[in-house]
Amino acid sequence: MTSRQRVHIAMFSIAAHGHVNPSLEVIRELVARGFRVTYAIPESFADKVAAVGAEPRIWSSTLPTDDDPDAWGTELVDHMEPFLTDAVQALPQLAKLYDGDEPDLVLYDITAYPARVLAHRWGVPIVQLSPNLVAWKGYEEEVANATFEQLKQTPRGQAFYDNFAAWIAENGMSMEVERFMGHPDRCLVVIPKALQPHADRVDETVYTFVGACQGDRAEQGEWQRPAGAEKVALVSLGSSFTKQPAFYRECVEAFRPLPDWHLVLQIGKHVEMEELGDIPTNVEVRSWVPQLAILQQADVFVTHAGAGGSQEGLATATPMIAVPQAVDQFGNADMLRSLGVARHIPTDEATADVLREAVLALAADQQVAERLRELQRQTAQEGGTRRAADLIEAELPGGRASSSSTDRVT
């Protein structure tokens, strides 16, 4: 009878649904294979992490939460400063949490800057899980350089850049800020390749597209199409940018004259139902919904085009109306439109008449339906959760570590 020390994998992320959710099924799979997985996360997501079998390692974050989306500000530097500030104060917390229990491999979300420092300090392999688009060959010249030059034009932006560079150097790493933020050593991209701009120019020795790692989300509950509803539409702006009562009122009015349609309207935590006025019987208003369960039955999806929602629309072959609210969502909306599976409607143009026309046109368009079925087939072939876990195993010291390297009695 023999026993080996279990391989320890540590995952690092921030407390945001769009950054935690894409990793959870991968973590569940690694735990099922016998690995010991710890997950460094703020308290608000501890239960979600524990539910997939990982050990939560709790740290305190200074980042704005979904309860206060306005705290992110409106300028580029407003979106960048909080991550550095949080990383600086989080690093000593995380180092202490893992003191004497260093992992064999680090997994990290794109926002988890301390993870890259810690992996360097510990001398262990590190793999990024990207829930969003990644850099391509030529990205610096076409996008990044202009972004950083714009940042450096203001004293505040230059101070951010200088402070970031100093923090990297203080932690013994010789790396430019741009590379630290946007160029991982190894990355698994947990979105369909179809959503990646210039996918043919992505360095596949670094980046591997594994597609959506969604699971069945059974724990989120079920949803049943109401009797008599010939068509179903879902409207959801995700979890962060949901304070849009005027937009929701337009959605209600768009479906009021469509009795054969049933609208599920998710309004989040910042809007009260009373703000929407008279609600017709064919409109179901909720603060939260089991999104995947509804999309599996929906005929149209009105989405903010976040990475998670966009790939769920592709995975369920649901035509989309993209109404982006912030950051990467605008690029995702354009990508979905270019794929021939969505309309892109800016929020200020999303009137009831415009939304109604788009919904009816998309639902009746057989070319859209055929394109969605083809993309659904392509994304399913990317491998998803199991392929992601296989590739993570391959990065462990000594090469592929099978379940025989974990605690087993033989």
C-alpha positions in Angstrom: 0.0 0.0 0.0 1.6 3.4 -1.0 0.5 7.0 -0.8 1.9 10.0 -2.6 1.6 13.7 -1.6 -1.3 15.3 -3.5 -0.5 17.8 -6.2 -1.5 21.3 -5.1 -3.0 23.7 -7.7 -3.8 27.3 -6.6 -6.3 29.5 -8.5 -6.4 33.3 -8.0 -9.2 35.7 -9.0 -11.2 38.7 -8.0 -14.7 38.9 -6.7 -16.6 39.3 -10.0 -18.9 36.9 -11.7 -17.4 37.4 -15.1 -14.0 36.4 -13.8 -14.9 33.6 -11.4 -17.6 31.8 -13.3 -15.5 30.9 -16.3 -13.0 29.1 -14.1 -15.4 27.1 -11.9 -16.0 24.1 -14.1 -12.3 23.7 -14.8 -11.7 23.7 -11.0 -14.5 21.2 -10.5 -12.8 18.9 -13.1 -9.4 19.2 -11.5 -10.8 18.3 -8.1 -12.6 15.3 -9.6 -9.3 14.2 -11.0 -7.9 14.0 -7.5 -5.9 17.3 -7.4 -6.0 19.5 -4.3 -7.1 22.9 -5.4 -7.1 26.0 -3.4 -8.8 29.2 -4.7 -7.8 32.6 -3.4 -10.9 34.8 -3.5 -12.7 37.4 -1.4 -15.4 36.2 1.0 -18.4 37.0 -1.2 -17.5 34.2 -3.6 -16.2 31.6 -1.0 -19.4 29.5 -1.1 -19.4 29.4 -4.9 -15.8 28.2 -4.9 -16.4 25.6 -2.2 -19.3 24.2 -4.1 -17.0 22.9 -6.8 -14.7 21.3 -4.3 -11.9 23.8 -4.0 -10.6 25.2 -0.7 -11.3 28.9 -0.5 -8.4 31.1 0.7 -10.1 34.3 1.8 -8.5 37.7 1.2 -9.8 41.3 1.5 -10.2 43.3 -1.7 -10.5 47.1 -2.2 -12.0 46.8 -5.7 -15.5 48.2 -6.3 -18.2 45.6 -6.2 -21.4 45.0 -8.2 -23.2 46.9 -5.5 -21.5 50.1 -6.6 -20.7 50.0 -10.4 -20.4 53.8 -10.6 -17.3 53.6 -8.5 -15.4 52.4 -11.6 -15.6 55.9 -13.0 -15.6 56.8 -16.7 -12.0 57.4 -17.8 -9.4 54.8 -18.9 -7.3 55.4 -15.8 -10.4 55.0 -13.6 -10.6 51.4 -14.8 -6.9 50.6 -14.4 -5.9 52.2 -11.1 -8.1 50.1 -8.8 -6.5 46.8 -10.0 -3.0 48.0 -9.2 -4.1 49.5 -5.8 -5.8 46.2 -5.0 -2.8 44.1 -6.1 -0.4 46.0 -3.9 -2.4 45.5 -0.8 -3.4 42.0 -1.7 0.0 40.6 -2.3 1.2 40.4 1.4 -2.2 38.9 2.3 -1.9 36.2 -0.3 1.8 35.5 0.5 0.8 34.9 4.1 -2.1 32.6 3.1 0.3 30.4 1.2 3.3 30.6 3.5 4.4 27.0 4.0 1.8 25.7 1.6 3.1 26.8 -1.7 1.4 25.2 -4.8 2.9 23.1 -7.5 1.2 25.3 -10.2 -0.6 28.6 -10.2 -3.8 29.4 -12.2 -4.9 32.9 -12.4 -7.5 35.2 -13.9 -6.3 38.1 -16.1 -7.0 40.6 -13.2 -5.1 38.7 -10.5 -1.8 40.5 -10.7 -0.4 39.2 -7.4 -0.5 35.6 -8.8 2.1 36.4 -11.4 4.4 37.8 -8.7 3.9 34.8 -6.4 4.5 32.2 -9.1 7.8 34.0 -9.9 8.7 34.1 -6.2 7.8 30.4 -5.7 9.4 29.2 -9.0 6.4 27.3 -10.1 4.6 27.1 -13.5 1.8 29.6 -14.1 -1.2 29.4 -16.4 -3.6 32.2 -17.1 -7.3 31.5 -17.6 -8.5 34.3 -19.9 -12.3 34.9 -20.0 -11.8 37.5 -22.6 -10.0 38.2 -25.9 -6.2 38.0 -26.0 -3.4 39.8 -27.7 -2.5 38.9 -31.3 0.6 39.5 -33.3 0.6 43.2 -34.1 -1.7 44.0 -31.1 0.9 46.5 -29.7 1.1 48.5 -32.8 -2.6 48.5 -33.6 -4.1 48.9 -30.1 -1.9 48.7 -26.9 0.8 51.3 -27.8 -1.8 54.0 -28.4 -3.7 53.1 -25.2 -0.6 53.4 -23.0 0.6 56.6 -24.8 -2.8 58.1 -24.1 -2.5 57.0 -20.5 0.9 58.7 -20.1 -0.3 62.0 -21.4 -1.8 63.0 -18.0 0.1 63.2 -14.6 -2.3 60.7 -13.1 -1.8 58.2 -15.9 2.0 58.6 -15.8 1.9 58.1 -12.1 -0.1 54.9 -12.5 2.4 53.6 -15.1 5.4 54.5 -12.9 3.9 53.0 -9.8 3.1 49.8 -11.7 6.7 49.5 -13.0 8.1 50.2 -9.6 5.9 47.5 -8.0 7.0 44.9 -10.6 10.7 45.8 -10.1 10.3 45.7 -6.3 9.1 42.1 -6.6 12.2 41.0 -8.5 10.7 40.8 -11.9 12.3 42.3 -15.0 9.3 43.0 -17.2 7.6 46.0 -18.8 4.1 47.0 -17.5 2.5 46.2 -20.9 3.9 42.7 -20.9 3.0 42.1 -17.3 -0.6 43.1 -17.9 -1.2 41.6 -21.4 1.3 38.9 -22.2 1.1 35.7 -20.1 3.7 32.9 -20.3 0.9 30.4 -20.9 -2.8 31.0 -21.4 -6.0 29.0 -21.8 -8.6 31.1 -23.4 -12.0 30.1 -22.1 -14.0 31.7 -24.9 -14.8 30.3 -28.3 -12.2 31.2 -30.9 -14.9 32.7 -33.0 -15.1 35.6 -30.6 -11.4 36.4 -30.8 -10.4 39.3 -33.1 -7.6 38.4 -35.6 -7.7 34.8 -34.3 -5.4 33.8 -37.2 -2.7 36.0 -35.7 -2.8 34.7 -32.2 0.4 32.9 -31.0 -0.9 29.4 -30.4 2.3 28.4 -28.7 1.1 30.6 -25.8 -2.6 30.8 -26.2 -4.9 27.8 -26.6 -8.6 28.3 -27.2 -10.6 25.7 -25.2 -14.0 27.3 -25.7 -16.7 27.8 -23.1 -16.3 25.8 -19.9 -19.9 26.2 -18.7 -21.2 23.0 -17.1 -24.9 22.4 -16.9 -25.5 25.1 -14.2 -28.1 22.8 -12.7 -27.5 24.3 -9.2 -28.8 27.6 -10.5 -32.3 26.2 -10.9 -34.6 25.4 -13.8 -36.9 27.5 -15.9 -40.0 26.4 -17.9 -41.5 28.1 -20.9 -45.0 29.3 -20.0 -47.9 27.5 -21.6 -49.0 29.3 -24.8 -45.7 31.1 -25.3 -44.8 30.5 -28.9 -41.5 32.5 -28.7 -39.3 33.4 -25.7 -36.8 36.3 -25.4 -34.4 37.0 -22.6 -33.0 40.4 -21.7 -30.0 40.6 -19.4 -27.3 43.1 -19.0 -25.2 40.9 -16.7 -24.5 41.6 -13.1 -22.5 44.9 -13.1 -24.1 47.5 -15.5 -27.7 46.9 -14.7 -28.8 50.3 -13.6 -30.8 51.0 -16.8 -34.5 51.6 -15.9 -35.2 53.6 -19.1 -33.8 50.7 -21.3 -35.9 48.2 -19.4 -39.0 50.3 -20.0 -38.3 50.2 -23.7 -37.9 46.4 -23.6 -41.3 46.2 -21.9 -42.9 48.3 -24.5 -41.2 46.4 -27.3 -43.0 43.2 -26.3 -46.3 44.7 -25.1 -48.0 44.3 -28.6 -46.5 40.7 -29.1 -48.8 38.4 -27.1 -47.3 35.3 -28.7 -43.9 36.2 -27.2 -42.9 35.8 -23.6 -40.2 38.1 -22.3 -37.9 37.3 -19.4 -36.5 40.6 -18.2 -33.6 40.5 -15.7 -33.2 43.9 -14.0 -30.5 43.3 -11.4 -30.2 44.8 -8.0 -30.3 48.5 -8.7 -33.8 48.8 -10.3 -37.2 48.3 -8.7 -40.1 46.8 -10.6 -42.2 49.9 -9.8 -39.8 51.9 -12.0 -40.9 50.0 -15.1 -44.6 51.1 -15.0 -47.4 48.8 -16.0 -46.1 45.3 -16.8 -48.1 43.2 -19.4 -48.9 39.6 -18.7 -46.3 38.4 -21.3 -43.4 40.0 -19.5 -41.7 38.3 -16.5 -39.5 40.6 -14.5 -36.8 39.2 -12.2 -33.7 40.5 -10.4 -31.8 37.4 -11.3 -32.4 34.4 -13.6 -30.8 31.0 -14.4 -29.5 32.4 -17.6 -28.3 29.2 -19.3 -31.5 27.3 -18.5 -33.5 30.1 -20.2 -31.2 30.4 -23.2 -31.6 26.7 -23.9 -35.2 27.5 -24.6 -35.0 31.1 -25.9 -35.5 32.4 -29.4 -33.7 35.7 -29.0 -31.2 37.0 -26.4 -30.9 40.7 -25.7 -27.5 41.0 -24.1 -24.8 43.5 -23.0 -22.4 41.3 -24.9 -20.1 40.4 -22.0 -17.8 37.5 -22.7 -19.9 35.1 -20.7 -23.2 36.0 -22.2 -21.8 36.1 -25.8 -20.4 32.6 -25.5 -23.6 31.3 -23.9 -25.5 32.7 -26.8 -23.2 30.8 -29.2 -23.3 27.6 -27.1 -27.1 27.6 -27.2 -27.4 28.8 -30.8 -29.5 31.8 -29.7 -29.7 34.9 -32.0 -28.5 38.0 -30.1 -29.2 41.7 -29.9 -26.1 43.2 -28.4 -26.6 46.4 -26.3 -23.1 46.9 -24.9 -22.6 48.9 -21.7 -18.8 49.1 -21.0 -15.2 48.0 -21.8 -14.8 44.9 -23.9 -18.6 44.6 -24.6 -18.4 47.0 -27.6 -15.8 44.9 -29.3 -17.8 41.7 -28.5 -20.9 43.3 -30.0 -19.1 44.1 -33.2 -17.6 40.6 -33.4 -21.1 39.0 -32.9 -22.5 41.2 -35.7 -19.6 40.3 -38.0 -20.3 36.6 -37.4 -23.8 37.1 -38.7 -25.6 36.1 -35.5 -26.5 39.4 -33.9 -27.5 43.0 -34.3 -25.5 45.7 -32.5 -27.8 48.4 -31.1 -26.3 51.2 -28.9 -28.2 51.8 -25.7 -29.4 55.3 -26.7 -30.9 53.9 -29.9 -32.6 50.9 -28.3 -36.2 52.2 -28.5 -39.1 49.9 -28.3 -39.7 50.0 -32.0 -36.1 49.4 -32.9 -35.9 46.4 -30.5 -39.1 44.9 -31.7 -38.1 45.1 -35.3 -34.7 43.5 -34.5 -36.3 40.7 -32.4 -38.8 39.7 -35.1 -36.3 39.9 -37.9 -33.7 37.8 -36.1 -36.1 35.1 -35.0 -37.3 34.7 -38.6 -33.9 34.7 -40.2 -32.9 31.1 -41.3 -29.4 32.2 -42.3 -28.8 33.4 -38.8 -30.1 30.1 -37.4 -27.8 28.1 -39.8 -24.8 30.2 -38.9 -25.5 29.8 -35.2 -25.7 26.0 -35.6 -22.4 25.9 -37.4 -20.7 28.1 -34.7 -22.2 25.9 -32.0 -20.7 22.9 -33.6 -17.3 24.6 -34.0 -17.1 25.8 -30.4 -18.1 22.3 -29.1 -15.1 20.8 -30.9 -12.7 23.1 -29.0 -12.8 20.8 -26.0 -14.1 22.8 -23.2 -13.6 21.8 -19.6 -11.9 18.5 -20.1 -9.4 19.8 -22.6 -8.6 22.7 -20.3 -7.9 20.3 -17.4 -5.7 18.2 -19.7 -3.6 21.2 -20.7 -3.2 22.3 -17.1 -2.0 18.8 -16.1 0.5 19.0 -19.0 2.0 22.2 -17.4 2.7 20.6 -14.0 6.4 20.0 -13.1 7.6 16.7 -14.7 5.0 16.9 -17.4 1.5 15.4 -17.4 0.5 14.4 -13.9 -2.2 11.8 -13.9 -4.4 10.9 -11.0 -1.8 8.3 -10.0 0.3 11.2 -8.7 -2.4 12.1 -6.2 -3.4 10.4 -3.0 -4.5 6.9 -4.0 -4.4 3.7 -2.1 -3.1 0.8 -4.3 
